[in-house]
Structure formats: C-alpha cells, structure tokens
Amino acid sequence: MVKVLIADNHPIVRKGIKSLFKNSTEIDVVGKAATTSELFDFISQEHVDVILLEMDLPEVNGITALRRLKKDFAEMKVIMFSSHSEDVYAVSTLRAGASGYLSKSVATNVIKDAIVKVANGGIYISNELAQRLAFDESTNKPRRFFRRLSTREVEVLKLLASGKRNKHVAEELNLNEKTVSTYKARLMRKLNVDNLVDLLQQAKALELL
C-alpha cells in the first residue's frame, strides 16, 4: 500500500481525496495537513510514501515547502496538486524536486495513476504538457516559454503577488534584500514591464499567478 499524506488547506479537498481511496487496495491516505506546520509535524512522526501538496498551502508557499521537504526528507516523493497554470508551475516544481504535477481539474482516476507512478519511482506530468514541452504545436520547434522563469523567480513572483515586501520575501526564502531586488528586476525585464503593478498584471495575463 502506498501511504499518502494530503496537504491542502481546503477541507473539501482533504475529505474528498480521502474518501476517493477509502476502499482502495493500493493507496492508503494516512494523514491530512492544512498548513505547512501540520505537514512537517506529521512526516516527522509518521512514515509517508507520497505527499499530495497544494501549491498555496498556508504559512509557506508550495515551492519553498517543497525545497524544505527535499532537503530534510530527500527520499520523500511529492506531487504538486494545484489549480495554477501547469505550463509554468509543473516545470518549476519539477526543477525544485517534485516527482509530479497534478491539476485539480483532472479526473479522479488520474490522481490514482499519478500516485502509483510516482510511488514506483516515476515522474508524472500530463500527456498534453509533455507534448507542449517537446514541441510548439504551430512551429514544431522546442518551446522556450516554459524556461522563461527560473524556479526561484517563480517563488519570488508568487510572494510579491501575495503582497509581501522585499524584506519579507527575503526572510521567507532565506535571501538578502538585495538578491530579492535583483530577482524582481529580472522578472520585470523578462515580462517587459517597469513597475510592480504591471509586473503582477502581466504575470496574471500569462497565467503565472
């Protein structure tokens, strides 16, 4: 049995997924966490094979939580489970150590398939994303859009979008303020804007937020 922890701040999601695998002979949902603190408290005491991790889990953003997980629990398998754009965040989270990325819009059988695949050492992304990563549908050339932002730039962007100032972004990511300012400047250059308001608007238009 694959032991799974659901880390999501929405009660209906936690209950729904646990109910989904209630009678499963392959997957056992051994715990639920609504915050980052609950997540780390649980895995420090209980064995878990796979974590289904919401991108916007409270206290620490999903990519930062993922980095900490892979640092402290290197063998832990993590599937990011989110409503955010797969095109951007799947690549960023895989770079940060995730073993898979699941959109919250997928069919329930896909959740099972992804968990089993990751538990057996595989990587899960949708077939559609795999095709888009390989070739642009119109030009048949490798796409560069997915590589436009680094994982750290995505982290900084999400924290800025949540209303945090440079100082607080630096504290959460364990960086200095100057480095955060550098990342912000890179983001503005890559998204072709010259102020924070336009940066966030452009990011939303590109489904980066």
C-alpha positions as CSV (number, residue, x, y, z in Angstrom):
1,M,0.0,0.0,0.0
2,V,1.2,3.5,-0.9
3,K,1.0,5.7,2.2
4,V,-0.2,9.2,1.2
5,L,-0.4,12.5,3.0
6,I,-2.8,15.1,1.7
7,A,-1.5,18.7,2.4
8,D,-4.2,21.1,1.3
9,N,-5.9,24.0,3.1
10,H,-9.4,23.2,1.7
11,P,-11.3,20.8,3.9
12,I,-13.4,19.5,1.0
13,V,-10.3,18.6,-1.0
14,R,-8.8,16.7,2.0
15,K,-12.1,14.9,2.7
16,G,-12.8,14.2,-0.9
17,I,-9.4,12.6,-1.7
18,K,-9.5,10.5,1.5
19,S,-13.0,9.3,0.5
20,L,-11.8,8.6,-3.0
21,F,-9.3,6.0,-1.7
22,K,-11.4,4.7,1.2
23,N,-11.7,1.2,-0.3
24,S,-8.5,1.2,-2.3
25,T,-6.2,-1.8,-2.1
26,E,-3.3,0.3,-3.5
27,I,-3.4,3.6,-1.7
28,D,-3.9,4.4,1.9
29,V,-4.4,8.1,2.9
30,V,-2.6,8.1,6.3
31,G,-2.9,11.7,7.1
32,K,-4.1,15.2,6.3
33,A,-2.5,18.6,6.8
34,A,-4.0,22.1,6.4
35,T,-0.8,24.1,7.0
36,T,2.9,23.8,6.4
37,S,3.5,23.3,10.2
38,E,1.0,20.4,10.3
39,L,2.7,18.9,7.2
40,F,6.2,18.8,8.8
41,D,4.9,17.7,12.2
42,F,3.2,14.8,10.6
43,I,6.0,13.5,8.5
44,S,8.5,13.9,11.3
45,Q,6.4,11.3,13.2
46,E,4.8,9.1,10.6
47,H,6.1,7.3,7.5
48,V,4.7,8.6,4.3
49,D,5.5,7.5,0.7
50,V,3.9,10.3,-1.3
51,I,2.7,13.8,-0.4
52,L,0.0,15.4,-2.4
53,L,1.0,19.1,-1.8
54,E,-1.2,22.1,-2.6
55,M,0.8,25.0,-4.1
56,D,-0.7,27.6,-1.8
57,L,-0.6,25.8,1.5
58,P,-0.7,28.4,4.3
59,E,2.4,29.7,6.1
60,V,5.0,28.9,3.4
61,N,4.4,28.8,-0.4
62,G,4.4,25.5,-2.1
63,I,7.7,25.7,-3.8
64,T,9.5,26.8,-0.7
65,A,7.8,24.0,1.3
66,L,8.9,21.6,-1.4
67,R,12.5,22.7,-1.2
68,R,12.5,22.1,2.6
69,L,10.9,18.7,2.1
70,K,13.6,17.6,-0.3
71,K,16.3,19.0,2.0
72,D,15.1,17.3,5.2
73,F,13.4,14.3,3.7
74,A,15.3,13.6,0.5
75,E,13.6,10.3,-0.3
76,M,10.1,11.8,0.0
77,K,8.0,11.7,-3.1
78,V,6.0,14.9,-3.7
79,I,3.2,15.6,-6.2
80,M,2.2,19.2,-6.5
81,F,-1.6,19.5,-6.6
82,S,-2.8,22.8,-7.8
83,S,-5.1,25.0,-9.9
84,H,-2.2,27.1,-11.1
85,S,-1.0,27.0,-14.7
86,E,0.6,23.6,-15.4
87,D,2.6,25.1,-18.3
88,V,4.7,27.2,-15.8
89,Y,4.4,25.6,-12.4
90,A,4.9,22.0,-13.4
91,V,8.4,22.8,-14.8
92,S,9.3,25.0,-11.8
93,T,8.2,22.4,-9.2
94,L,9.9,19.5,-11.0
95,R,13.1,21.6,-11.0
96,A,12.7,22.1,-7.3
97,G,12.4,18.3,-6.6
98,A,8.8,17.4,-7.2
99,S,8.0,14.0,-8.7
100,G,4.8,15.1,-10.4
101,Y,2.3,17.9,-11.0
102,L,-1.4,17.4,-11.0
103,S,-4.0,19.9,-12.0
104,K,-7.1,20.0,-9.7
105,S,-9.2,19.7,-12.8
106,V,-8.1,16.1,-13.6
107,A,-10.3,13.1,-13.4
108,T,-10.2,11.1,-10.2
109,N,-8.6,8.1,-11.9
110,V,-5.7,10.3,-12.9
111,I,-4.9,11.1,-9.3
112,K,-4.6,7.4,-8.6
113,D,-2.4,6.8,-11.6
114,A,-0.1,9.6,-10.7
115,I,0.3,8.5,-7.1
116,V,1.1,4.9,-8.1
117,K,3.5,6.0,-10.8
118,V,5.4,8.4,-8.5
119,A,5.5,5.8,-5.7
120,N,7.2,3.4,-8.1
121,G,9.9,5.9,-8.9
122,G,8.3,7.6,-12.0
123,I,7.6,11.2,-12.8
124,Y,4.1,12.3,-13.6
125,I,3.0,15.2,-15.9
126,S,0.1,15.2,-18.2
127,N,0.5,13.9,-21.7
128,E,-0.6,17.4,-23.0
129,L,2.2,19.1,-21.1
130,A,4.8,16.5,-22.2
131,Q,3.9,17.3,-25.8
132,R,4.0,21.0,-25.3
133,L,7.3,20.8,-23.6
134,A,8.7,18.9,-26.6
135,F,7.3,20.9,-29.5
136,D,5.4,24.0,-30.2
137,E,2.2,23.0,-32.0
138,S,2.4,25.7,-34.6
139,T,6.2,25.8,-35.4
140,N,7.3,22.3,-34.4
141,K,10.2,23.8,-32.6
142,P,11.1,23.3,-28.9
143,R,9.2,25.8,-26.7
144,R,11.1,28.3,-24.7
145,F,8.2,29.8,-22.8
146,F,8.4,27.1,-20.1
147,R,12.0,28.1,-19.4
148,R,11.4,31.8,-19.3
149,L,11.4,31.9,-15.5
150,S,13.6,30.1,-13.1
151,T,12.1,28.3,-10.1
152,R,13.4,30.9,-7.7
153,E,11.9,33.7,-9.9
154,V,8.6,32.0,-9.7
155,E,8.8,31.8,-5.9
156,V,9.7,35.5,-5.7
157,L,6.8,36.4,-8.0
158,K,4.3,34.4,-6.0
159,L,5.4,36.1,-2.8
160,L,5.3,39.6,-4.3
161,A,1.8,38.8,-5.6
162,S,0.7,37.9,-2.1
163,G,1.5,41.4,-1.0
164,K,4.8,40.7,0.7
165,R,7.6,43.4,0.6
166,N,11.1,42.6,-0.4
167,K,12.2,42.3,3.3
168,H,9.6,39.6,4.0
169,V,10.3,37.8,0.7
170,A,13.9,37.7,1.7
171,E,13.1,36.3,5.1
172,E,10.9,33.5,3.8
173,L,13.3,32.4,1.1
174,N,16.4,32.9,3.3
175,L,17.9,35.5,0.9
176,N,19.1,39.1,1.4
177,E,17.0,42.0,0.2
178,K,19.5,42.9,-2.5
179,T,19.1,39.5,-4.0
180,V,15.3,39.8,-3.9
181,S,15.6,43.2,-5.7
182,T,17.7,41.5,-8.3
183,Y,15.1,38.8,-8.9
184,K,12.4,41.5,-9.1
185,A,14.4,43.3,-11.7
186,R,14.9,40.1,-13.7
187,L,11.2,39.4,-13.6
188,M,10.4,42.9,-14.9
189,R,12.8,42.5,-17.7
190,K,11.6,39.1,-18.7
191,L,8.0,40.2,-18.6
192,N,8.7,43.5,-20.2
193,V,7.4,45.9,-17.6
194,D,8.8,48.6,-15.4
195,N,6.8,48.6,-12.2
196,L,5.3,46.1,-9.7
197,V,1.7,46.7,-10.6
198,D,2.3,46.0,-14.3
199,L,4.5,43.0,-13.3
200,L,1.7,41.4,-11.5
201,Q,-0.9,42.2,-14.2
202,Q,1.4,40.7,-16.9
203,A,2.0,37.7,-14.7
204,K,-1.7,37.1,-14.3
205,A,-2.3,37.6,-18.1
206,L,0.3,34.9,-18.8
207,E,-1.3,32.6,-16.1
208,L,1.8,32.7,-14.0
209,L,-0.3,33.6,-10.9
